[in-house]
Amino acid sequence: MHSLAEEKLFETLFSHASIGIVVVNESADIVLVNQFALLQFGYHSVEELHGKKIENLIPARYQHKHVHNRNQYIDAPKSRPMGIGLDLFATKKDGTEFPVEISLGNYEVEGAKYVVAFVNDITLRKEAQKAIMQLNEQLEKKVLERTYSLQETVKKLNFQIAETQEKDKELRAALVKEKELGELKSRFVSVASHEFRTPLSTILSSTYLMQKYITGEDQPKREKHIQRILSSVNLLTDILNDFLSVGKIEEGKIQARYSWFDIKKSISETITEMQSIAKKGQVIKYNHKGNQEVELDPAMLKHITLNLLSNAIKFSPENSEIQISTNVTDKIIELRIKDQGLGISKEDQEHLFERFFRAQNVMNIQGTGLGLHIVSKYVEQMKGDIRCFSEQEMGTEFFITFHISEPVF
């Protein structure tokens, strides 16, 4: 009876594990595959893999070498990660390759040896790393282009520097721009490496810990780590979007696209989206006056509202109130967002909308320093004004005004 219960427990854990598990015998024949692994590799039933060599799940170019390596492992098995320092890939049923992390384990039953492979799909992490590299390459290219341009300017000025003072001003301006670009690159690399490290570490640690939870009672813990992974991936996406938005803004590729929409409905929907990240006891109150139909760029307005509301939630304590109000008249559209949070010093307010700037009292809170810069640019695109009223420990209020153009007949 005890043995039967143990077998049932093993079967339950094996079938419901949220990581791919593949078991092979001494001959490298697949003897067990859980449902999660079937989904990872694109198979519909265990029978499609049962009895086949493990090399069926490995790209053809690695199969010969893998036969040698796995024979060595079977002769001297030890629980450990596979391919430390190497990029590992697996192959789906349709031939598609995807990057993986694999941990190996082993056990012996009645003299027969078995190897257990825990397979984790790391496609999302690899995509995030690739995006960072691409962004850095683009910045390096711009630095080279600016450097080449500066060198050409210096060559010309060497022959004409004595002729006019204007040439000297041009050179100094070029040097200043080059220095600013160098500083921008350094700050970008610093911010990117720091901000990506935290969510990537969360994904790695949660994935590792999920492998430790092997009982049915551990399912809530597994679900908690799955949510942490999803939140980290969403954070990476938001950070990437901020970097890409800044790049497009600097290149002049962002322009307001006006259309008529219901501003009260738009703001209300945004508030609903943000309720999920509100702290315990935080209350968001919204009030609207005047007409509801406005002509602005709805996507830009939503980004502005999301960013300012996110900051209000992030920098305000639990059990506090956040106030949002909109007011539409024949001449203006107003948006106010007020919190009871940390506040901003007078000195920091002077630099609030600069790229990568972060106030001194929030350095220990995660952020890129790009959000308010993007907000100010979007407000500028829609010919609006943004002002900040704040005192430390007394909260912050952002006041945005869009001026409605007079109709032309």
N, C-alpha and C positions, 0 to 999 in steps of 0.2 A: 504493500500500500504506500509505504514511504517512497519507494522507487518510482511508482506511478505518478505520485504528486510532484516529485522532482522533475520527471520528464515533462509533465504538463506545464510546470513553471518555466522550464527551459524553452519549450515550444512557444509559449506566450511571449517571453522576452525576445526570442529570436525573431519572431514574426512581426513584432511591433516596434522594434528598435528603429530610431530615426537616423540611422547611419547604415551604409551598405555593408553587409557581412557576407563573405564568400569563404567556404571551407573546402579544402582539397586534401586528398590522401597522399601517401608517399609517392605515388606515381604522377602527382600533379593533376589527377582527375578531379573535376568539380563534383562534390558529393552533397553540398548544401548551399543554398542561396536564399537570403531573406527577401521579403517583398520590396523593401527599400532599394536593395541592390538591383532587383529586376527593373524597377522604374528608372534608376540611374543609367542602366545599360540598354534600356529600350526593349526589353524582352517582356513577353506576356505570361509565360509560365515557367516553372522550375524545370519541366521536362526538356525545354529547349537547350538548357545548359548542362543538365545532369549527365555525368560521364565524359563530358568534353574536357580537353586540356585547358588549364588556366590561361595559356597563351592566346586562346580565342578572345580574351578580353584585353589584349595588349596589341598596340600597333605592330604591323608586320615587321617594320625595320628594327624593332627591339626584341623580337621573339627568340632569335637564335641565342643572343647574349643572355636573355632571361632564363632559358633552359639551364645554362651552366650555373647561373647565380642561384636559382631556386634549388638545384640539386645540392649545392654547397650548404644552403640554409637547412635543408631537410636532414643532412648529415649531422649538423651541429645547430639545432634550433635554439633561438633565444628571443624573448619578447622585446621588440624594439621598433622604432620608426624605420620605414623603408626608404632607401635612396637619399640619405641625409645630404643636403647641399646640391641635390640634382632636381631637375624639373621632370616630374613623372606624368605620364599620359596614359589614359585608358581609351578603349574603342567601344562604341556602342554597336548595336546589332546592324544599323544601317551604314556603318563604317565611319561615322563621325567621331573625331577625337576630342577629348576634353581633359584639362589638367586635374590632377588628383593629389591628395595626400593619403598615404597608406601606412597603417601600423600593423605589425605582424605579431601573432601569438601562436602558441602550439600546445597540444595536449596529446595524451596517449591513452587508448582504450584497448584493453585485452591484447597488448603487444603491437597494435597498429598505431602508427604515428599520423597526426593530422596537423595541418597548418591553417590558422584562421587569419584572414585579411580583412581589416576594417578600412573601408574605402570612403573618402570624403571628397566630394566635388568642390573644387576651389576656383571655379570659373569667375565668380563675381570678384574675388580678391585679385585675381590676375588682371581682370579688366580695369580695376581701380588703379593698380600699379602701372599698367600701360598708359592710362590716361595721365598720370603724373609725369611719366617720362615724355609723353607727347607735348604736354604743356611746357616742360622744361626745355625741350628741343626748340619749340617755337620761340621761347624767350631768348635762347642762345642765338638763334638765327637773327633775331632783331638786334641783339647786341653786336653781332658781327657786321650786320648791315650798317648800323649807326657808326660803328668804329671805322669801317671802310669809308663812310661818308665824311667822317671827321678827318681822317688821314688825307683825303683828297683836298679838303678845305685848307688844311695846314700847308700842303704843298703849294697851293696857289698863293696863300697869304705870305709865304716866305719870300716871294718875289715882289709883293705889293704892300707889305706891312708899313713901309715908310711913307707911302703915298697918301694914305688917308686914315683918319682915326676911325672911320666907319668900319673898315676892315678889321681893326682890332676888336671892335665891339662884337662883330659877327663871330670871331674866333672865341671870344670869352663866352658868348651865348652857347656856342656849340659845345664847349667844354663843360659848361653847367648842365646842359641837357644830357651829355654823356655820363656825367657823375650821377645825375638823377636816375638815369636808366640803370646804371650799375647798382645803385642803392635799391631801386625797385626790384631788380633781380634777386639781390641778397635777401630782401624782406619776403619776396615771394617764396623762395626756396625754404627759408626758415619757417614761415607760416604753413606752407604746404606740408613739409616734413613733420611738423608738430601736430597739425590738425588731422592728418591722415593716420598718424601712428596710433592715436587713441582708439578710433573705431576699429582699425585693423587688429589691434591687440585684443579688443573685446571679442571680435569674431573668432580669432584664434583660440583664446582662452575658453570661450563658450563651446566651441567645437570640440576641444580636448575634454572638457568636463562632461559633455554629453555622452562621451564614450564610457565614462565611469558609471553612469546611471543605467543599470542593466535590469532593474526590477520594475514590476508594474507600479509599485508605490512611488517610484522615482519619476513617473510621467509628469507631474506638476513642475518638477525641477527642469526636465527636458524642455517643457513648453516655455518656461521662464527664459531659458537660454536661447530658444528659437526666437523669442520676442526681442531679446538683446541683439541677436544677429540681424534681424530685420530692421531694428532701430538704427544700428550702426551702418547698415547698407544705405538706408534713407539719409542718414547724416552725411555719408560720403557723397551721395548724389547731390545734396544741397550745397556742399562745399564746392564740388566740381561746377555746378551751375553758377555759383557766385564768381568763380575764377573766369569761366567762359563769358559771363555777362560783362565783367569788367573789360575783358579783351575786346568784345564787340563794341562796347561803349567807346573805348579809346580809339578804335578804328573807324568810328562814325557809322557803324552798321545798325545801330539801334535808332529807330524813328517811331514816333507815336502814330498809332493807327486808330483814328477816332471812330466811334460808333455810339449810337444811343442805347442806353441800358438803364435798368432800375438800380440805383445806387444803394437803396435801403436793402433790397434783396441780396445784392452782391456782398455788402458788408456783413449782413446776418449770416450768410453762408460761410464766409471766412471765419467768423467768430465760432460757428459750430465746428469747423475743422480744427480750430485751435483748442477747443475744450479738452481734447484728449491729452494735451501736454500741460494743462494748468496744474498748479500745485494744490495741495490739500487746502480746502477752504477758500481758494481764490474765486472771486466773483467778477464776471465781466458784464458791465451794464452798458446798453446801447440806446441812444436817443437820436431820433431824426426829426428835422423840421424842414418844411417847405416841399417843393416838388421832388418827386422820386426819380423822374426821367432826366438823365444828364447825358452830355456828349463829351466823353473822354476816352482814353484808351483803357478798356476794362481790364486787360491783362496787367498793364502797368499799375493801375490802381490797386488790384488785388495783391501784387507783389509788395507794394508800399505798405498796405494794411497788414499783410502777413508778417513782414519784417518788424514793423513797429510794435505790433501786438506780441510777437514772439519775444522781443526785447523786454517789453513790459512784464510778461510772465516770468522770464528768466531772472530779471534783476529785482523782482518784488518778492516780499516774504509770503509765507503761507497766511491764510485768513485775511488777505488784503483785497481791496476793491480796485478794479481797472475800469476806467470810464472811457467810452468811445461816443463821439457825437458827430453828426453830419448836418450841415445846414445849406440849403440851396435857395438862392434868390435869383432875381433876374440878371444880376451882375456877377455874383461870385458863387463858388462851391467851396465849402469849408469842411475840413476833416480835422478832428482833435482826438488825440489819444493821451490819456493821463493816467499815471500810476502812482503808487505810494512806496516806490523802491529806494535804491541806494542813492539816487541823485547823481549829478555830474558837477564837478567843480567849475568855476568860472574860467580857469586856465584851460581846462580840457575842452570846454565848449567852443573855444576859438578854433580847434582843430577837428571838431567832431565829424565833419563830412569828408575828411581826407582819406585817401586809400591807406588801408592797413592800420589806421589809427585806432588805438584802444585806450580808454580812460584808465588812469592809474588805479582806481579802486575796483576794477573788474579783471585785473590781469590773471587772477586765479580761476576765472570762469571761462569755459571754452568759447572760442569765437575767432573769426578771421580778420575782423576789422574792416570788412568790405561791405557789410549790409547797409549802413547809413550812407556810404559813398554812392552805392547803386540807387538807393532811395532818392538822394538829392539829384542825381542825374535824370531819373525818371520824372521827378517833379519838374525839373528844368525843361525836359522834352515836351511836357504838356503846358509849358509857359506858366508854371506856378511858382509859389514861394514857400519855403519851409523855414520855420523858426522853432527854437528850443528854449523852454523856460524850465530852469531846474536849480535846486539847491541840494547840497549833500545831505543825505538822510531825510530829505523832505519830499522826495519823488521827482518825477520828470513829466513835462507835457510837451508834445510835439503838435505844432499848429501849422497846417498846410492850407494854402489858399490858391484856388485856380480862378483866374479871371475870365469871364465869359465875353467873347468878342461880340461887338455890335454887328447885327446883320447888315450885309451890303446889298443895296437894291440897284 
